[in-house]
Amino acid sequence: MRELHPEIKTYTSDALPTAYEHQIRSFIRMEWWDSYQYDLNPPLGNPDYQPLNFVMVEGDCLYGALKVNQKLVEHQGQTYVCYGLGGVFVYPAFRKRGYGAWLVNEATTYIQHQADADIAVLWTLKHNIAFYERNQWEYISQIRMMLGDPTVPYQSTDFVMMQFVSDQAQSNRQQFIDSPIYFGKRGW
């Protein structure tokens, strides 16, 4: 078996090399197929969230990727700059080698060093909670993340992981736990 030498690079959506974009889209088609039911070539991420793509690559080969997104979130009369992870994956052939943790930690460190970051959010499935907890994220079972129409939102059934980055967010942590958070029409 040959030795692997991946590296992590970051790209804005408009600078993401086509070879990586195609591989990311291919993975999404296999893993999250419902994303492509109505549009075969949607943009990779919502441009309103200013996505920054973290890709783990060796040459043109993509090992894994994720997006760091950002948006404003209003909660309890205050505005917070929210960052978060979306579309996190590592191709099956490259799993169980620490690459997912490496990607998540690089992106998480990036978020924590953003001067404007207040909170960070990601959605996951139950079986991934322990992985994210080992990689700087916190699961708080009482968090209620609301999505959809703001007049009649519904509670997300995915598991929400968070970080309270700024002093303001840390001091208002209990408000996030006690009061539902309206995130927007949909998650990342």
C-alpha positions in Angstrom: 0.0 0.0 0.0 1.4 3.4 -0.9 1.8 6.1 1.6 -0.9 8.8 1.5 0.0 12.5 1.6 -3.1 14.7 1.7 -3.1 18.4 2.5 -5.9 20.8 3.3 -6.6 23.7 1.1 -9.4 26.4 1.3 -11.3 28.0 -1.5 -14.2 30.3 -1.9 -16.9 28.9 -4.1 -15.9 30.9 -7.1 -12.3 29.7 -6.8 -12.9 26.0 -6.1 -11.1 24.0 -8.8 -13.5 22.2 -11.2 -11.9 18.8 -10.4 -12.7 19.1 -6.7 -16.2 20.6 -7.4 -17.1 17.5 -9.5 -15.9 15.1 -6.9 -17.8 16.9 -4.1 -20.9 16.9 -6.3 -20.4 13.2 -7.0 -20.2 12.4 -3.3 -23.4 14.4 -2.5 -25.2 12.5 -5.3 -24.4 9.2 -3.6 -24.7 10.2 0.0 -27.4 12.9 0.1 -29.1 12.0 -3.1 -32.3 14.0 -2.3 -30.2 17.2 -2.8 -30.3 16.6 -6.5 -33.9 15.5 -7.0 -34.9 18.7 -8.8 -31.6 20.3 -9.9 -28.8 18.1 -11.2 -26.1 20.9 -10.8 -27.1 23.1 -7.9 -24.5 25.4 -6.5 -22.3 23.9 -3.9 -23.6 25.8 -0.9 -25.8 28.8 -0.5 -23.9 31.9 -1.7 -25.7 34.0 0.9 -23.8 32.0 3.5 -20.4 33.0 2.0 -19.2 29.4 2.0 -15.5 28.7 2.4 -14.6 25.2 1.1 -12.1 23.1 3.1 -10.8 20.3 0.9 -8.5 17.5 1.8 -6.6 16.6 -1.4 -3.6 14.9 -2.9 -3.1 16.3 -6.4 -6.5 16.1 -8.1 -7.8 13.4 -5.7 -10.3 14.5 -3.2 -10.2 12.7 0.2 -12.9 14.8 1.9 -14.4 18.2 2.2 -16.6 20.5 4.2 -17.9 24.0 4.1 -17.7 26.8 6.6 -20.8 29.0 6.3 -21.8 32.2 8.0 -25.0 34.2 8.6 -26.6 36.4 11.1 -29.0 34.9 13.6 -31.5 36.9 15.7 -32.2 35.5 19.1 -33.9 37.0 22.1 -33.5 40.5 20.7 -29.8 40.2 19.9 -28.0 39.6 16.6 -25.2 37.0 16.5 -22.7 36.2 13.8 -23.1 32.5 13.3 -20.6 30.3 11.6 -21.0 26.6 11.0 -20.0 23.4 9.2 -21.9 21.9 6.4 -21.5 19.1 3.9 -18.8 17.3 6.0 -17.6 14.1 4.4 -14.6 11.8 3.8 -14.7 9.2 1.0 -15.1 5.7 2.5 -11.7 4.6 1.2 -10.0 7.3 3.4 -12.0 6.9 6.6 -10.7 5.6 9.9 -7.4 7.4 9.4 -8.1 10.6 11.3 -8.7 12.7 8.2 -12.3 13.7 9.2 -11.0 14.9 12.6 -8.2 16.8 10.8 -10.7 18.5 8.5 -13.2 19.4 11.2 -10.4 20.7 13.5 -8.9 22.9 10.8 -12.3 24.4 10.0 -13.3 24.7 13.7 -10.0 26.5 14.5 -10.7 28.8 11.5 -14.1 29.7 13.0 -12.7 30.3 16.5 -10.2 32.7 15.1 -12.8 34.9 13.3 -13.0 38.2 15.2 -16.7 38.5 14.4 -17.8 34.9 15.4 -20.4 34.7 18.2 -21.7 31.2 17.8 -21.1 28.1 15.6 -23.7 25.5 14.6 -23.8 22.2 12.8 -26.4 19.6 12.3 -25.6 15.9 12.5 -27.0 12.4 13.0 -27.0 10.8 16.4 -24.2 8.3 15.5 -21.9 11.3 14.7 -22.3 13.2 18.0 -19.3 11.5 19.8 -17.1 12.3 16.8 -17.9 16.0 16.9 -17.7 16.1 20.7 -14.1 14.8 20.4 -13.5 17.6 17.9 -14.4 20.7 19.9 -18.2 20.7 19.4 -20.8 20.5 22.1 -24.1 18.6 22.0 -26.8 20.2 24.2 -29.9 18.1 24.0 -32.2 21.0 25.1 -31.3 23.2 22.1 -34.4 23.6 19.9 -33.4 24.8 16.4 -36.4 26.0 14.4 -36.5 26.1 10.6 -39.0 27.0 7.9 -41.6 29.7 7.7 -40.9 32.2 10.6 -44.6 32.4 11.3 -45.0 28.7 11.7 -41.5 27.2 12.1 -40.9 23.5 12.8 -38.2 22.0 15.1 -35.3 20.4 13.3 -35.1 16.6 14.0 -31.4 16.5 13.4 -29.0 16.7 16.3 -27.6 20.2 16.8 -24.0 20.8 17.9 -22.9 24.3 19.0 -20.0 26.4 20.1 -20.3 29.6 22.1 -17.4 31.6 20.7 -17.7 35.2 21.8 -18.0 36.6 25.3 -21.5 37.8 24.4 -22.6 34.3 23.3 -21.0 32.6 26.3 -22.8 35.0 28.7 -26.1 34.3 26.9 -25.6 30.6 26.7 -28.6 29.8 28.9 -30.9 31.8 26.6 -29.9 29.6 23.7 -30.8 26.5 25.8 -34.0 27.9 27.3 -35.5 29.6 24.1 -36.0 28.1 20.7 -33.6 29.5 18.1 -35.1 30.4 14.7 -32.3 29.7 12.2 -34.0 30.4 9.0 -35.9 28.6 6.2 -33.3 25.7 6.3 -30.0 24.7 7.8 -26.7 24.9 6.1 
